[in-house]
């Protein structure tokens, strides 16, 4: 008799060492590929974000420079105006604040022979500054990222947004160092006050004019007199050195002739005047700040416009339908080329920005260029 019995098997099912190694290798490859794909996505997101931020900074900077340049000369006499000159005068400044800190080198108004005309301490609507656009006193003479020196530009124009010209002006003395401003008897609804957040500030420039001519003063003090009347003081020794009561010509005293006597001075109109300068600031090493474009207005403290700006370059066209020729196009320094700034009819502006990431190949830069008509200067017949 035969008996069938199930015998236990000696075979153990599982992975061999070779199979395990192969599986691990495949797994590592898959995980590595997934990690690389994830890293690529993160890098792409960072680059897109960086590109967007950089583009926004550059566009903001370009738009602001272009806007102020396009307004250059608005409200000024054709060709500009003289600041105090003659006996007892000295050169006026731009690019300084109320601490008497000046942020631009060689920041006095043009003097000498400009465009074939002799001028002294002359305020043009547009003042170019080729390769002088680094903040004065910087630890470096050039922008580290490019090794180049940026340009600067100063635009001067009347601020028509504040109706200072609707106030009546009275000179308090023959030197014109103090004036009273009286609002209209029945001001319209919403008429802004001089002493207000949007009003006149110490450090603002005021353009005064009457039948005797024009003069500029820097506000050194503001005080309420009563009944809506406000007193503005133009003391000598102001940071921008435009209040020169002892100068022979082109000061406020020249307009105030007759003050305090039986013969009053002619009716006088006032407007706020903006003198706006753009330059590049490179903070010192270790401050964790990147180069940035700065905007300094009249005698006020400068403000940053856009971060990560590594270049500001400008050229100017002075050609019109009469002069013509290539020698007056794309000039970096019109004055050195024999042209007055009032002959500029177009400014070509280039702003260069850089991304904030600098590791490996992550750094990106871009440049935007625009040409702006300086419609308020005295050129004609040409864009």
Secondary structure, DSSP 8 states (H G I E B T S, - for coil): ----------------HHHHHHHHHHHHHHHHHHHHHHHHHHHHHHHHHHHHHHHHHHHHHHHHHHHHHHTTTTTS-TT-EE-SBSTT----B-SB-TT--B-SSS-B-EEEEETTEEEEEEE-SEEEETT--B-TT-S-SSBTTTTB---EEEEEEEETTS-GGGSEEEESSTT-SEEEEE--TT--TT---SSSTTS--TT-EEEEEETTEEEEEE--EEEEEETTEEEEE--TT-TT----TT-SBSSHHHHTTTTTSSS-----EEEEEEEEEEEEE---TTS----EEEEEETTS--EEEEESEEEEEEEEE---TTT-SGGGSSBS-TTTTT--GGG--EEEEEEEEE-S--STT---EEEEEEEEE-TTSS--S--
